[in-house]
Amino acid sequence: MKDKRNPGAIDYFNRKIRAFDDIYRDDKKGLLSILNRVIRASVRIRFDLAFDILGDLTGRSVLDIGCGSGRYMFKALERNAGYVVGIDAAAGALEQAQKMAEGFNLKDRLKFVESDFMDFSSDRKFDVIFAVGYFDYIFNPLDHLRKMIDLSDGLLFASFPKMWSVFTVTRKMRLALNRCPVRFYTKPRIERFLRELGVGDYELRTVFRDYILIVRK
């Protein structure tokens, strides 16, 4: 099946990337910050979980798919990753990430790519692949997951928003008002993807409103 794109998501993150990045900031105060910590608690929880699992990344290569403002990329560099690539189809998100990257002075270890993931090509595999907050906006997830596993030479860390959550309806409505279609998943559906792809060594954890998929090679 030909991959179907989600231009609504690209437009949404072009407009909203700064507000989304604020979730990671501890210096933000006020009602919106409190609401973010409650409603979007998964964002911080899954971030902490990823780096608790990974530990030191000295010399390892990292690919962040749907990198947004680059928070996973910068944390990987702090953990001494050798080479980090961030890919995103939203130019506004990459512009924000590039501005934030200016303080790192690590251009030889950091690369940004504006592209749809299915159009992305690489002559190398990656030790770590992130796809966090990505499958929320993908219409043909199996093809994307297949390509991620093919590119992985170590660990894939991906999130899938849960179908049955107290926040599902309100999130769907909020994004619909922004003309941004969003997708939700059940655990059996994710497990079916993995069976179809022949993946046996994986973990599927529940983290607040998300399932976290960890695939090791």
MIDRENSE-608418 format. One record per residue (C-alpha): residue in one letter; x, y, z. Coordinates in steps of 0.1 Angstrom, whole numbers, plus 5000, padded with zeros to 4 digits. Layout:
N
aXYZ
...
//
This chain:
217
m500050005000
k501350354991
d502250545022
k499650815030
r501051135045
n499651355073
p500051725062
g497951835092
a500551705116
i503351895098
d501352215098
y500452165135
f504152125146
n505252405124
r502952625145
k503152465179
i506652345183
r507652605209
a504652535231
f505352165228
d509052215237
d507952405269
i506852065283
y510551975288
r511452305306
d511452325343
d511652705344
k508152755330
k505552855355
g501752925356
l498552735348
l499652615314
s502752465328
i500752285355
l498352155329
n501152035307
r502651845336
v499351665342
i497851615308
r501151555290
a502951375318
s503851095293
v506251335275
r508551365305
i508151015318
r509050845285
f512051075281
d513350985315
l512650615308
a514550615275
f517750745290
d517450535322
i517450235299
l520250355276
g522750495301
d526050605287
l526050635249
t529750685243
g530550655206
r527050525196
s525050645166
v521550775172
l518650845148
d515651045162
i512651015139
g510251305142
c512851475163
g510851795169
s512852045189
g515651795193
r515451715230
y516351345226
m519251435203
f520751685228
k520351445257
a522151175236
l524951415229
e525251485267
r525551105271
n528551115247
a526850985216
g529250985186
y526851075158
v523251195161
v520751245132
g517451415136
i514751385109
d511451575108
a509051675080
a508151995098
a510452275089
g509352485119
a510352205143
l513852175127
e514352555128
q513652545166
a515952245170
q518752415151
k518452735172
m518752525203
a521752335189
e523752655184
g524952645220
f526352295216
n529052365190
l528952005180
k528252025143
d530551735134
r528351505156
l524951645148
k522851645117
f519351765109
v517351625079
e514051785067
s512251485052
d509451245055
f510850935072
m509850705043
d511850925019
f514950915042
s517850695031
s520950605049
d524050405041
r524450315077
k522450155105
f522050315139
d522850185174
v519850375189
i516650475171
f513950695187
a510450735174
v508750905203
g505451095197
y505750975161
f503250695155
d500450925168
y500451085133
i501150795110
f498450645088
n500450325077
p502450245108
l503549895098
d505650025069
h507350285091
l508050035118
r509449785093
k511850055080
m512950145116
i513749785124
d515749755092
l517750065101
s518349955137
d521549795148
g520949805185
l517849945202
l514550095190
f512550305215
a509150405202
s505850525217
f502250445207
p499350645222
k496850415240
m493450375225
w491850355260
s492950645281
v491150925300
f492851175277
t492051005244
v488851185236
t489951535247
r493251495228
k491451385196
m489151675199
r491851925206
l493951815176
a490851795154
l490352165161
n493852215148
r493152005117
c495651745128
p494551385126
v495851155154
r495950785157
f495650555188
y496550195194
t495649885214
k498349655227
p497049365205
r497449575174
i501049665182
e501749295190
r500249205156
f502649445139
l505549275156
r504348925146
e503949035110
l507549175111
g508948865127
v510149055158
g510448835189
d512749015212
y510849315225
e509249475255
l505949665255
r505549875286
t502650095297
v503650455305
f500750675315
r498850735282
d501350555260
y502750215252
i506450215249
l507949965225
i511549855231
v513149635204
r516649505208
k518849355182
//
